Every structure is written in structure tokens, then in C-alpha cells.
Amino acid sequence: MCSCKLFSRLSQLLLFILVLFQFNILAQEKGLVKYLTMEEAISRALKDNNIIKANKYAVKKANWDVKRAWAELFPTISFNTRYNWIDQQTFAERDFRQYLPPELASQIPQTVFQESYYSSFDLYFPLFNGVLINGLSIAYEQETLSEQQSKSTDQQMVFNAISSYLNVLRNQEIKKLQDEFLELSKLNYEKAQRLYEANRYSQNDALRWEIDYQQQKSIVVNSKSELRSSLLALSRIINSLIDTNTVIDPKILTNLESEKEKLLNISNDEILNLINLTDEQLVEVNASLSALKSGEEISRLLHNNSYSSFMPKINLSYSYGWRENNTIDFDDYSPKNLMVTFSLPLFSGFQNYTGLKSSFYEYKKNQEEFKDQLLNTKLILNNVVNNIINIKTQIELQKSNLALSKNNYSIVERQRERGLVSNIDYIDAKLSMQNANIDYIGNTYNFIISIVELYYLTGKIESLIY
């Protein structure tokens, strides 16, 4: 009796330990699960991506370049000292006092020393220098360029993060749908095998179900590959590996969801009106075009700067020094020297002229490249808007098609159970519903991605996340 009670208690204790062990395993596994939202993906992309960091440093560099351009207009002050040693023969040749009588030589100050020192404070101030003045304008424009490039990169990174995230969600939904159809195909295939073995199905019917099952397995494998590729693309954008323990939150941005519903419910003319912008307005809102415009302006300023080589330069210099003698101490009289220099280039072997022409054609080249990019952007905008209108029309059609396919599949499925339709008709109905589902999912996400691209090109992408 005692042994039975002991055995019962030991069994209860063992069961408790087993449950506790399983609970700890589940808790650990749950702790490993990481959740990634669209907001967090965008935040990581803007914070951790290397290109984003590089552009931030470029902006800081441009800020300091402006300060440096100002600093080059300021005067400079330097302290200079010089030590000089001459050999004995040269010293003897230069010291003319040795040729004089001693009583006369002692009355003449020594001006030549074998070891001598000279020290001075020197001030230099550019009164007029066209290169330095134009350099200030160039530095400011380069600062604008770097800021616009940084802004453009930020907007592009937001677009890439949202698009990559949406691609992951789309591939996840399609894979989930394909997995469900794979399970259905497997059940139908197994059922067909049993019926064939019971001589209730022909070999052709059984093979038909086997082919359907194998096709669905191939489709699922392809869906998994596309999902892995989209996850790798998202990992690259956020600069962080997305492993199997990461759960992608299916919720999209609230503002993006609102814009999707808005564009689904407005007319095509209203959608087309979203890109009704003048060239000046498009350049102002599109950071990439603004950066190109700044690059064009820099090339214009560099061309203007080439004219500086034909202009005079006026500089002021002032020196306060101590006469050279045989001691490093400031113990002799102090000569002072003020000098204003005027320099005008008369002929430089056509270097100035060739440089001027080179900078002019560089400016014209940048002008044409900017105009070309402006036209390309307008063309892309038109294509994006046309794509939005087309997908919107397809979504409206696919809603009806999906409802019809589901209803038809339900009818065929009931008729098949009663033996009123063939296997081919049933598989066709299943494939029709499957394709309608996939097309609807794909176009829904393509519609959202096109909206994001439209807002990216028109400089309004930040309104989707703030």
C-alpha cells in the first residue's frame, strides 16, 4: 500500500517536472520571437542604413566647407623664426670689419654672424580675390546640394522600406494561400489513390489528381523562394538580418491605408490631377530633381569662377620682425614692413581661356542632363498614375471575379460529392478560384506600392509615416 502511494507521488512529481520543463521551453521559444512592424522597418532603414549615414556625414562636411570658405577671406597671422649658419670662409668673406683697424671696427655694429636668428610676426589679408569670393557661393550651393541629396536618399529609403515590406506581406499571403491549396490537393490526391485502389477510379483520374498535387507542390516551392528573396531585400534595406523567429506584422501604416481607400473612391480625373504640377513645382517637391538643380547651379558658379583667372588680385601684408643677429632673444631693433600687392595676369599661355571654355561646356552638359532627368521624372509620374488607374479598374473587376469563382467552386464541390461533375471540372474550378485569389492579392499590394511611388516622386511620402 505504501509503495503504491509512493509510486503515485513520484508519478505526480515527474509529471509536474515534465510540465515545468515544457513550459520553460515554450517560454524560451516565445522569448526568441521578434516582431517587426512597418514603422520599425522604416525607422531602422533611416537610422542604420549605410547610405543614410554616409549622406549625413556629407551634409556635415558641406557645413564645414562653408565655414572654411569664410575663413579663407579672413586675415592670417603667423610667427616665423629662422636659424642660419654659414661656414668659416663665407663668414670671413662677408664680415668686412676684419679689414678695418681694431679701433674703427669696434665702433661699427656687427651685421654678419656665423650663427644667426631672425624672428617676425606676419599678417596676410586678401583685399580682393575673385576665386575666394566665388568659392563662398560655391560652398553654399554645395551645402544645398548635399542637403537635397540627403533628403532624396531619406525619401528613397522610406520608399524602399515600405515597398520591400509590402512585398513581404504579399508573398506571405500568397504562400499561405498556396499552402492551403496544397493541403487540399494532397487530400484529393490521397482520396483518389484510395478510390483507384478500390477500382472506383480509373488510372487517368488518379494520375490527374497526382499531377495536380505535384503542380501545387512546385507552386509552393516557388512561393517560398519569392518570400525568402523579399525577406532578404527587406533585411538589406534595414541593415539587419530577418531570421525565422521574426514575425512580420501584417498591419500597414494608418495613413497609407487611408490613402489607399481615398484613391479607390475618387475618379480617374482626380487621380490624374495629382501630378498636375509645373516644372518649377516638380523640382521644388522632388528632392532628387532639386539636388540635380543644385548640381547645375554649382557648374554655373564654377564657370563664373573661371573668369576670376582674368581678374586682378590685391593683397595686404604686414611684418613686424627683429633684425637678424647672433641671439634668439628679441634684443635688437624691430623693422616694420607694410606692403600692398597688385597682380594682374596678362598672359598665361591660354590656360585661363581653355579653362573657361571647359567649365562652360561642363555647365551646358549639366543643364541638358537636368532637363533630361526632369522629362524622365514626368514620364515616370505619368506611368505611375496610369498604373494606379489600371490597377484600380482591375481590382474592381477582380472583386466580382473572385466572388464568382468562390461561388462556382462551392457549387462544383457540392456537385462533385454527388458525382455530377468530373474531376477535370472540379480542378478547373479550384484553379480558377486560386488564380482569382492570387490576382486580387497581387493587385491590391501593387496598388498600394504604386501609391507609395507616386507620393515619393511628388515629395509627399513623409505624410504617409507622420
C-alpha angles and dihedrals in degrees: 000000000000092000090054092052090046091050090049093051092047089051091051091048091049091049091049091050090048092050091047091050092051090047091053091050091050091047091051092048090048090051090055092056112102126194124214122194127192090247091054092047090054092045092051092047091053093045108035106028111112095222090054091052091047092053092050089055090048090056091050090049091052090050090055092044088060090052089048091051089054091046091056089063092055124089120261126219123197138176115223131187131178134197118201131186126183128190122256097257094050090046091052092049094050100043100081092178090083088070092057129082112268094247091053096041091056090059095054116079115242111250101171123064131178089222115030141169133206127187134180146162111231128195123196123187126175106221095182128005119153093199092057094045093050090043089065091057091046092051092052091049091048088052089054090047094052091047092050091047090050091049091047091050091049091052092046090049091052089050092048092047094050093043093048091047091050090049089055092050091048093049091046092053093046092048091049090051092047091049089054091051090046090055090049091048091050092052091048091047092050091047091050090051091053092048091048091051088050089053091244095112128050121237090250091056091050092048090049091058091044091053090048090052093048091048091052091050089053091049091051091050089052091048090053091051092051091048092051091049092050091048090052090050091051090047090054092051095050092037091231131104115249106210133185091274092063117100115205110219107232092210115105128205114296093228091048091051090050092050091049092054090044094054092044090058103043127082125264091248090056090051091050089050089063089077096042093122132139119235091257092050092048092050090049096052099036108076093197092056090044089055091050090049090053089050089053090050091050091053089051091052091047088053090051089048089060088068088063089075088068093049128090124254122220120194135175123210131180127185129193110188146155123244115260112262142144098278133067091221119105090242104129134073117291119235115206123207128190118182135174115195127199119195126184120179111227102173131359103171092271090295091127094048096047091047089051093052092045093053090047094057091044087056092048090049092053089047092056093044090053092049090049092051090048091055091046091052092050090050092050090049091053091048092049093050092046089050091051091051092047094047091046089056091046092050091054090050094044093053089062092040092051092050090049093047092050092048092047091048092052091051094047091046091055092045091050091055087056092046095246099124134044127248090250092057090048094049091047090053090048093049091047091054091044093052092045090053093048093046091050093049093045095048093045091057093040088054092053093046090051090053090052090050091049091052090045093054093046094048096247100107092108089063088067094060104033 
